[in-house]
């Protein structure tokens, strides 16, 4: 599904570009492209996911203890 932004009449190009960047960021396109730029071994993928999960759990516990 392509991401597209139509430039409105009289709209500066910078503003349309900013809208495009926000849309790409919200959909995670740039993050996916950067992640797939290089091959990541399956063990590295699992390690990264464990690390993210541990961090999320730590934040959740910190929030619940307040």
PDB file of N, CA, C and O in Angstrom:
ATOM      1  N   UNK A   1       0.842  -1.176   0.000  1.00  0.00           N
ATOM      2  CA  UNK A   1       0.000   0.000   0.000  1.00  0.00           C
ATOM      3  C   UNK A   1       0.888   1.241   0.000  1.00  0.00           C
ATOM      4  O   UNK A   1       1.531   1.537   1.007  1.00  0.00           O
ATOM      5  N   UNK A   2       0.933   1.957  -1.095  1.00  0.00           N
ATOM      6  CA  UNK A   2       1.799   3.124  -1.175  1.00  0.00           C
ATOM      7  C   UNK A   2       1.283   4.289  -0.326  1.00  0.00           C
ATOM      8  O   UNK A   2       0.081   4.475  -0.135  1.00  0.00           O
ATOM      9  N   UNK A   3       2.230   5.047   0.164  1.00  0.00           N
ATOM     10  CA  UNK A   3       1.900   6.239   0.939  1.00  0.00           C
ATOM     11  C   UNK A   3       1.964   7.418  -0.013  1.00  0.00           C
ATOM     12  O   UNK A   3       2.978   7.640  -0.675  1.00  0.00           O
ATOM     13  N   UNK A   4       0.876   8.173  -0.078  1.00  0.00           N
ATOM     14  CA  UNK A   4       0.893   9.323  -0.969  1.00  0.00           C
ATOM     15  C   UNK A   4       0.321  10.549  -0.263  1.00  0.00           C
ATOM     16  O   UNK A   4      -0.526  10.445   0.624  1.00  0.00           O
ATOM     17  N   UNK A   5       0.808  11.704  -0.686  1.00  0.00           N
ATOM     18  CA  UNK A   5       0.354  12.982  -0.156  1.00  0.00           C
ATOM     19  C   UNK A   5       0.111  13.881  -1.352  1.00  0.00           C
ATOM     20  O   UNK A   5       0.997  14.083  -2.183  1.00  0.00           O
ATOM     21  N   UNK A   6      -1.084  14.413  -1.431  1.00  0.00           N
ATOM     22  CA  UNK A   6      -1.399  15.322  -2.519  1.00  0.00           C
ATOM     23  C   UNK A   6      -1.105  16.745  -2.080  1.00  0.00           C
ATOM     24  O   UNK A   6      -1.516  17.180  -1.004  1.00  0.00           O
ATOM     25  N   UNK A   7      -0.391  17.456  -2.927  1.00  0.00           N
ATOM     26  CA  UNK A   7      -0.056  18.850  -2.628  1.00  0.00           C
ATOM     27  C   UNK A   7      -1.298  19.686  -2.907  1.00  0.00           C
ATOM     28  O   UNK A   7      -1.838  19.679  -4.013  1.00  0.00           O
ATOM     29  N   UNK A   8      -1.736  20.405  -1.883  1.00  0.00           N
ATOM     30  CA  UNK A   8      -2.932  21.227  -2.016  1.00  0.00           C
ATOM     31  C   UNK A   8      -2.603  22.509  -2.774  1.00  0.00           C
ATOM     32  O   UNK A   8      -1.447  22.921  -2.862  1.00  0.00           O
ATOM     33  N   UNK A   9      -3.623  23.113  -3.307  1.00  0.00           N
ATOM     34  CA  UNK A   9      -3.444  24.338  -4.091  1.00  0.00           C
ATOM     35  C   UNK A   9      -2.908  25.452  -3.189  1.00  0.00           C
ATOM     36  O   UNK A   9      -3.495  25.765  -2.154  1.00  0.00           O
ATOM     37  N   UNK A  10      -1.804  26.032  -3.592  1.00  0.00           N
ATOM     38  CA  UNK A  10      -1.194  27.121  -2.837  1.00  0.00           C
ATOM     39  C   UNK A  10      -0.395  26.673  -1.618  1.00  0.00           C
ATOM     40  O   UNK A  10       0.066  27.513  -0.846  1.00  0.00           O
ATOM     41  N   UNK A  11      -0.223  25.366  -1.431  1.00  0.00           N
ATOM     42  CA  UNK A  11       0.515  24.860  -0.271  1.00  0.00           C
ATOM     43  C   UNK A  11       2.006  24.810  -0.585  1.00  0.00           C
ATOM     44  O   UNK A  11       2.398  24.337  -1.652  1.00  0.00           O
ATOM     45  N   UNK A  12       2.834  25.290   0.329  1.00  0.00           N
ATOM     46  CA  UNK A  12       4.284  25.198   0.093  1.00  0.00           C
ATOM     47  C   UNK A  12       4.744  23.740   0.072  1.00  0.00           C
ATOM     48  O   UNK A  12       4.183  22.889   0.763  1.00  0.00           O
ATOM     49  N   UNK A  13       5.758  23.472  -0.721  1.00  0.00           N
ATOM     50  CA  UNK A  13       6.279  22.111  -0.859  1.00  0.00           C
ATOM     51  C   UNK A  13       6.814  21.583   0.476  1.00  0.00           C
ATOM     52  O   UNK A  13       6.714  20.386   0.747  1.00  0.00           O
ATOM     53  N   UNK A  14       7.375  22.449   1.302  1.00  0.00           N
ATOM     54  CA  UNK A  14       7.937  22.026   2.594  1.00  0.00           C
ATOM     55  C   UNK A  14       6.853  21.452   3.499  1.00  0.00           C
ATOM     56  O   UNK A  14       7.074  20.473   4.212  1.00  0.00           O
ATOM     57  N   UNK A  15       5.665  22.084   3.460  1.00  0.00           N
ATOM     58  CA  UNK A  15       4.570  21.617   4.307  1.00  0.00           C
ATOM     59  C   UNK A  15       4.076  20.246   3.844  1.00  0.00           C
ATOM     60  O   UNK A  15       3.778  19.382   4.669  1.00  0.00           O
ATOM     61  N   UNK A  16       3.990  20.048   2.534  1.00  0.00           N
ATOM     62  CA  UNK A  16       3.574  18.754   2.000  1.00  0.00           C
ATOM     63  C   UNK A  16       4.613  17.685   2.339  1.00  0.00           C
ATOM     64  O   UNK A  16       4.258  16.552   2.662  1.00  0.00           O
ATOM     65  N   UNK A  17       5.881  18.041   2.267  1.00  0.00           N
ATOM     66  CA  UNK A  17       6.947  17.106   2.613  1.00  0.00           C
ATOM     67  C   UNK A  17       6.870  16.728   4.091  1.00  0.00           C
ATOM     68  O   UNK A  17       7.094  15.572   4.450  1.00  0.00           O
ATOM     69  N   UNK A  18       6.555  17.695   4.942  1.00  0.00           N
ATOM     70  CA  UNK A  18       6.415  17.442   6.374  1.00  0.00           C
ATOM     71  C   UNK A  18       5.250  16.475   6.628  1.00  0.00           C
ATOM     72  O   UNK A  18       5.355  15.575   7.462  1.00  0.00           O
ATOM     73  N   UNK A  19       4.135  16.670   5.899  1.00  0.00           N
ATOM     74  CA  UNK A  19       3.001  15.762   6.044  1.00  0.00           C
ATOM     75  C   UNK A  19       3.375  14.350   5.609  1.00  0.00           C
ATOM     76  O   UNK A  19       2.976  13.375   6.246  1.00  0.00           O
ATOM     77  N   UNK A  20       4.145  14.239   4.516  1.00  0.00           N
ATOM     78  CA  UNK A  20       4.595  12.934   4.040  1.00  0.00           C
ATOM     79  C   UNK A  20       5.478  12.253   5.077  1.00  0.00           C
ATOM     80  O   UNK A  20       5.311  11.063   5.343  1.00  0.00           O
ATOM     81  N   UNK A  21       6.403  12.982   5.661  1.00  0.00           N
ATOM     82  CA  UNK A  21       7.295  12.407   6.669  1.00  0.00           C
ATOM     83  C   UNK A  21       6.518  11.927   7.890  1.00  0.00           C
ATOM     84  O   UNK A  21       6.820  10.868   8.440  1.00  0.00           O
ATOM     85  N   UNK A  22       5.522  12.697   8.315  1.00  0.00           N
ATOM     86  CA  UNK A  22       4.708  12.294   9.463  1.00  0.00           C
ATOM     87  C   UNK A  22       3.941  11.016   9.152  1.00  0.00           C
ATOM     88  O   UNK A  22       3.844  10.123   9.994  1.00  0.00           O
ATOM     89  N   UNK A  23       3.397  10.931   7.943  1.00  0.00           N
ATOM     90  CA  UNK A  23       2.641   9.756   7.535  1.00  0.00           C
ATOM     91  C   UNK A  23       3.548   8.522   7.508  1.00  0.00           C
ATOM     92  O   UNK A  23       3.164   7.454   7.983  1.00  0.00           O
ATOM     93  N   UNK A  24       4.753   8.677   6.949  1.00  0.00           N
ATOM     94  CA  UNK A  24       5.704   7.572   6.902  1.00  0.00           C
ATOM     95  C   UNK A  24       6.100   7.126   8.308  1.00  0.00           C
ATOM     96  O   UNK A  24       6.240   5.933   8.577  1.00  0.00           O
ATOM     97  N   UNK A  25       6.278   8.097   9.194  1.00  0.00           N
ATOM     98  CA  UNK A  25       6.668   7.791  10.563  1.00  0.00           C
ATOM     99  C   UNK A  25       5.552   7.048  11.293  1.00  0.00           C
ATOM    100  O   UNK A  25       5.813   6.084  12.012  1.00  0.00           O
ATOM    101  N   UNK A  26       4.311   7.497  11.110  1.00  0.00           N
ATOM    102  CA  UNK A  26       3.172   6.853  11.766  1.00  0.00           C
ATOM    103  C   UNK A  26       2.999   5.412  11.304  1.00  0.00           C
ATOM    104  O   UNK A  26       2.658   4.540  12.103  1.00  0.00           O
ATOM    105  N   UNK A  27       3.229   5.160  10.037  1.00  0.00           N
ATOM    106  CA  UNK A  27       3.047   3.812   9.497  1.00  0.00           C
ATOM    107  C   UNK A  27       4.272   2.934   9.703  1.00  0.00           C
ATOM    108  O   UNK A  27       4.206   1.733   9.442  1.00  0.00           O
ATOM    109  N   UNK A  28       5.378   3.486  10.159  1.00  0.00           N
ATOM    110  CA  UNK A  28       6.566   2.700  10.454  1.00  0.00           C
ATOM    111  C   UNK A  28       7.364   2.287   9.238  1.00  0.00           C
ATOM    112  O   UNK A  28       8.139   1.333   9.309  1.00  0.00           O
ATOM    113  N   UNK A  29       7.197   2.974   8.129  1.00  0.00           N
ATOM    114  CA  UNK A  29       7.874   2.601   6.889  1.00  0.00           C
ATOM    115  C   UNK A  29       9.385   2.790   7.019  1.00  0.00           C
ATOM    116  O   UNK A  29      10.157   1.906   6.650  1.00  0.00           O
ATOM    117  N   UNK A  30       9.799   3.925   7.536  1.00  0.00           N
ATOM    118  CA  UNK A  30      11.235   4.228   7.643  1.00  0.00           C
ATOM    119  C   UNK A  30      11.911   3.257   8.605  1.00  0.00           C
ATOM    120  O   UNK A  30      13.023   2.794   8.353  1.00  0.00           O
ATOM    121  N   UNK A  31      11.229   2.951   9.712  1.00  0.00           N
ATOM    122  CA  UNK A  31      11.788   2.017  10.695  1.00  0.00           C
ATOM    123  C   UNK A  31      11.987   0.639  10.059  1.00  0.00           C
ATOM    124  O   UNK A  31      13.013  -0.005  10.277  1.00  0.00           O
ATOM    125  N   UNK A  32      11.000   0.186   9.271  1.00  0.00           N
ATOM    126  CA  UNK A  32      11.120  -1.116   8.616  1.00  0.00           C
ATOM    127  C   UNK A  32      12.258  -1.133   7.607  1.00  0.00           C
ATOM    128  O   UNK A  32      13.008  -2.107   7.537  1.00  0.00           O
ATOM    129  N   UNK A  33      12.395  -0.076   6.832  1.00  0.00           N
ATOM    130  CA  UNK A  33      13.460  -0.018   5.826  1.00  0.00           C
ATOM    131  C   UNK A  33      14.826  -0.056   6.503  1.00  0.00           C
ATOM    132  O   UNK A  33      15.733  -0.749   6.043  1.00  0.00           O
ATOM    133  N   UNK A  34      14.967   0.682   7.585  1.00  0.00           N
ATOM    134  CA  UNK A  34      16.250   0.685   8.289  1.00  0.00           C
ATOM    135  C   UNK A  34      16.543  -0.675   8.906  1.00  0.00           C
ATOM    136  O   UNK A  34      17.693  -1.115   8.924  1.00  0.00           O
ATOM    137  N   UNK A  35      15.514  -1.343   9.411  1.00  0.00           N
ATOM    138  CA  UNK A  35      15.707  -2.649  10.040  1.00  0.00           C
ATOM    139  C   UNK A  35      16.099  -3.701   9.003  1.00  0.00           C
ATOM    140  O   UNK A  35      16.869  -4.612   9.305  1.00  0.00           O
ATOM    141  N   UNK A  36      15.577  -3.580   7.789  1.00  0.00           N
ATOM    142  CA  UNK A  36      15.844  -4.586   6.761  1.00  0.00           C
ATOM    143  C   UNK A  36      17.027  -4.237   5.873  1.00  0.00           C
ATOM    144  O   UNK A  36      17.295  -4.929   4.891  1.00  0.00           O
ATOM    145  N   UNK A  37      17.731  -3.173   6.211  1.00  0.00           N
ATOM    146  CA  UNK A  37      18.877  -2.768   5.400  1.00  0.00           C
ATOM    147  C   UNK A  37      19.968  -3.830   5.430  1.00  0.00           C
ATOM    148  O   UNK A  37      20.607  -4.105   4.414  1.00  0.00           O
ATOM    149  N   UNK A  38      20.179  -4.429   6.608  1.00  0.00           N
ATOM    150  CA  UNK A  38      21.192  -5.461   6.757  1.00  0.00           C
ATOM    151  C   UNK A  38      20.540  -6.721   7.306  1.00  0.00           C
ATOM    152  O   UNK A  38      19.525  -6.658   8.000  1.00  0.00           O
ATOM    153  N   UNK A  39      21.136  -7.866   6.988  1.00  0.00           N
ATOM    154  CA  UNK A  39      20.618  -9.130   7.500  1.00  0.00           C
ATOM    155  C   UNK A  39      20.879  -9.213   8.992  1.00  0.00           C
ATOM    156  O   UNK A  39      21.957  -8.861   9.474  1.00  0.00           O
ATOM    157  N   UNK A  40      19.874  -9.683   9.713  1.00  0.00           N
ATOM    158  CA  UNK A  40      20.002  -9.868  11.150  1.00  0.00           C
ATOM    159  C   UNK A  40      19.756 -11.343  11.448  1.00  0.00           C
ATOM    160  O   UNK A  40      18.724 -11.897  11.071  1.00  0.00           O
ATOM    161  N   UNK A  41      20.708 -11.970  12.124  1.00  0.00           N
ATOM    162  CA  UNK A  41      20.578 -13.388  12.425  1.00  0.00           C
ATOM    163  C   UNK A  41      19.373 -13.619  13.330  1.00  0.00           C
ATOM    164  O   UNK A  41      19.013 -12.748  14.122  1.00  0.00           O
ATOM    165  N   UNK A  42      18.750 -14.793  13.213  1.00  0.00           N
ATOM    166  CA  UNK A  42      17.573 -15.078  14.047  1.00  0.00           C
ATOM    167  C   UNK A  42      17.843 -14.942  15.545  1.00  0.00           C
ATOM    168  O   UNK A  42      16.974 -14.495  16.294  1.00  0.00           O
ATOM    169  N   UNK A  43      19.040 -15.324  15.981  1.00  0.00           N
ATOM    170  CA  UNK A  43      19.348 -15.196  17.405  1.00  0.00           C
ATOM    171  C   UNK A  43      19.436 -13.722  17.803  1.00  0.00           C
ATOM    172  O   UNK A  43      19.087 -13.367  18.929  1.00  0.00           O
ATOM    173  N   UNK A  44      19.899 -12.859  16.891  1.00  0.00           N
ATOM    174  CA  UNK A  44      19.957 -11.427  17.178  1.00  0.00           C
ATOM    175  C   UNK A  44      18.563 -10.818  17.240  1.00  0.00           C
ATOM    176  O   UNK A  44      18.299  -9.918  18.037  1.00  0.00           O
ATOM    177  N   UNK A  45      17.671 -11.322  16.384  1.00  0.00           N
ATOM    178  CA  UNK A  45      16.285 -10.846  16.397  1.00  0.00           C
ATOM    179  C   UNK A  45      15.647 -11.186  17.738  1.00  0.00           C
ATOM    180  O   UNK A  45      15.013 -10.335  18.361  1.00  0.00           O
ATOM    181  N   UNK A  46      15.817 -12.438  18.186  1.00  0.00           N
ATOM    182  CA  UNK A  46      15.248 -12.856  19.476  1.00  0.00           C
ATOM    183  C   UNK A  46      15.839 -12.049  20.617  1.00  0.00           C
ATOM    184  O   UNK A  46      15.124 -11.654  21.538  1.00  0.00           O
ATOM    185  N   UNK A  47      17.144 -11.802  20.561  1.00  0.00           N
ATOM    186  CA  UNK A  47      17.816 -11.046  21.622  1.00  0.00           C
ATOM    187  C   UNK A  47      17.281  -9.620  21.691  1.00  0.00           C
ATOM    188  O   UNK A  47      17.027  -9.096  22.776  1.00  0.00           O
ATOM    189  N   UNK A  48      17.109  -8.991  20.518  1.00  0.00           N
ATOM    190  CA  UNK A  48      16.597  -7.626  20.470  1.00  0.00           C
ATOM    191  C   UNK A  48      15.167  -7.563  21.011  1.00  0.00           C
ATOM    192  O   UNK A  48      14.821  -6.654  21.767  1.00  0.00           O
ATOM    193  N   UNK A  49      14.343  -8.536  20.618  1.00  0.00           N
ATOM    194  CA  UNK A  49      12.957  -8.557  21.091  1.00  0.00           C
ATOM    195  C   UNK A  49      12.883  -8.781  22.596  1.00  0.00           C
ATOM    196  O   UNK A  49      12.051  -8.179  23.275  1.00  0.00           O
ATOM    197  N   UNK A  50      13.759  -9.652  23.124  1.00  0.00           N
ATOM    198  CA  UNK A  50      13.798  -9.865  24.580  1.00  0.00           C
ATOM    199  C   UNK A  50      14.185  -8.589  25.299  1.00  0.00           C
ATOM    200  O   UNK A  50      13.628  -8.260  26.347  1.00  0.00           O
ATOM    201  N   UNK A  51      15.144  -7.871  24.729  1.00  0.00           N
ATOM    202  CA  UNK A  51      15.616  -6.631  25.343  1.00  0.00           C
ATOM    203  C   UNK A  51      14.499  -5.582  25.369  1.00  0.00           C
ATOM    204  O   UNK A  51      14.310  -4.902  26.377  1.00  0.00           O
ATOM    205  N   UNK A  52      13.762  -5.451  24.266  1.00  0.00           N
ATOM    206  CA  UNK A  52      12.652  -4.504  24.203  1.00  0.00           C
ATOM    207  C   UNK A  52      11.560  -4.894  25.190  1.00  0.00           C
ATOM    208  O   UNK A  52      10.992  -4.029  25.858  1.00  0.00           O
ATOM    209  N   UNK A  53      11.257  -6.201  25.290  1.00  0.00           N
ATOM    210  CA  UNK A  53      10.226  -6.672  26.209  1.00  0.00           C
ATOM    211  C   UNK A  53      10.626  -6.412  27.660  1.00  0.00           C
ATOM    212  O   UNK A  53       9.790  -6.016  28.473  1.00  0.00           O
ATOM    213  N   UNK A  54      11.892  -6.633  27.985  1.00  0.00           N
ATOM    214  CA  UNK A  54      12.360  -6.390  29.345  1.00  0.00           C
ATOM    215  C   UNK A  54      12.247  -4.913  29.692  1.00  0.00           C
ATOM    216  O   UNK A  54      11.843  -4.565  30.802  1.00  0.00           O
ATOM    217  N   UNK A  55      12.594  -4.057  28.769  1.00  0.00           N
ATOM    218  CA  UNK A  55      12.507  -2.615  29.003  1.00  0.00           C
ATOM    219  C   UNK A  55      11.045  -2.198  29.200  1.00  0.00           C
ATOM    220  O   UNK A  55      10.739  -1.404  30.089  1.00  0.00           O
ATOM    221  N   UNK A  56      10.147  -2.733  28.370  1.00  0.00           N
ATOM    222  CA  UNK A  56       8.725  -2.404  28.488  1.00  0.00           C
ATOM    223  C   UNK A  56       8.173  -2.868  29.827  1.00  0.00           C
ATOM    224  O   UNK A  56       7.411  -2.149  30.474  1.00  0.00           O
ATOM    225  N   UNK A  57       8.560  -4.070  30.241  1.00  0.00           N
ATOM    226  CA  UNK A  57       8.115  -4.577  31.544  1.00  0.00           C
ATOM    227  C   UNK A  57       8.624  -3.713  32.676  1.00  0.00           C
ATOM    228  O   UNK A  57       7.896  -3.453  33.634  1.00  0.00           O
ATOM    229  N   UNK A  58       9.865  -3.263  32.581  1.00  0.00           N
ATOM    230  CA  UNK A  58      10.429  -2.405  33.615  1.00  0.00           C
ATOM    231  C   UNK A  58       9.648  -1.100  33.707  1.00  0.00           C
ATOM    232  O   UNK A  58       9.345  -0.635  34.805  1.00  0.00           O
ATOM    233  N   UNK A  59       9.318  -0.507  32.559  1.00  0.00           N
ATOM    234  CA  UNK A  59       8.544   0.733  32.560  1.00  0.00           C
ATOM    235  C   UNK A  59       7.144   0.500  33.122  1.00  0.00           C
ATOM    236  O   UNK A  59       6.636   1.326  33.882  1.00  0.00           O
ATOM    237  N   UNK A  60       6.515  -0.622  32.754  1.00  0.00           N
ATOM    238  CA  UNK A  60       5.172  -0.934  33.243  1.00  0.00           C
ATOM    239  C   UNK A  60       5.172  -1.097  34.757  1.00  0.00           C
ATOM    240  O   UNK A  60       4.282  -0.590  35.439  1.00  0.00           O
ATOM    241  N   UNK A  61       6.182  -1.814  35.292  1.00  0.00           N
ATOM    242  CA  UNK A  61       6.270  -2.011  36.736  1.00  0.00           C
ATOM    243  C   UNK A  61       6.506  -0.691  37.453  1.00  0.00           C
ATOM    244  O   UNK A  61       5.956  -0.453  38.528  1.00  0.00           O
ATOM    245  N   UNK A  62       7.316   0.157  36.862  1.00  0.00           N
ATOM    246  CA  UNK A  62       7.595   1.448  37.458  1.00  0.00           C
ATOM    247  C   UNK A  62       6.332   2.303  37.505  1.00  0.00           C
ATOM    248  O   UNK A  62       6.079   3.008  38.481  1.00  0.00           O
ATOM    249  N   UNK A  63       5.542   2.227  36.431  1.00  0.00           N
ATOM    250  CA  UNK A  63       4.303   3.000  36.350  1.00  0.00           C
ATOM    251  C   UNK A  63       3.264   2.479  37.340  1.00  0.00           C
ATOM    252  O   UNK A  63       2.559   3.261  37.977  1.00  0.00           O
ATOM    253  N   UNK A  64       3.171   1.144  37.467  1.00  0.00           N
ATOM    254  CA  UNK A  64       2.196   0.547  38.377  1.00  0.00           C
ATOM    255  C   UNK A  64       2.544   0.790  39.833  1.00  0.00           C
ATOM    256  O   UNK A  64       1.646   0.841  40.674  1.00  0.00           O
ATOM    257  N   UNK A  65       3.814   0.942  40.157  1.00  0.00           N
ATOM    258  CA  UNK A  65       4.225   1.136  41.551  1.00  0.00           C
ATOM    259  C   UNK A  65       3.974   2.557  42.030  1.00  0.00           C
ATOM    260  O   UNK A  65       4.056   2.826  43.228  1.00  0.00           O
ATOM    261  N   UNK A  66       3.672   3.463  41.124  1.00  0.00           N
ATOM    262  CA  UNK A  66       3.428   4.853  41.514  1.00  0.00           C
ATOM    263  C   UNK A  66       2.089   5.020  42.164  1.00  0.00           C
ATOM    264  O   UNK A  66       1.725   6.130  42.553  1.00  0.00           O
TER     265      UNK A  66
END
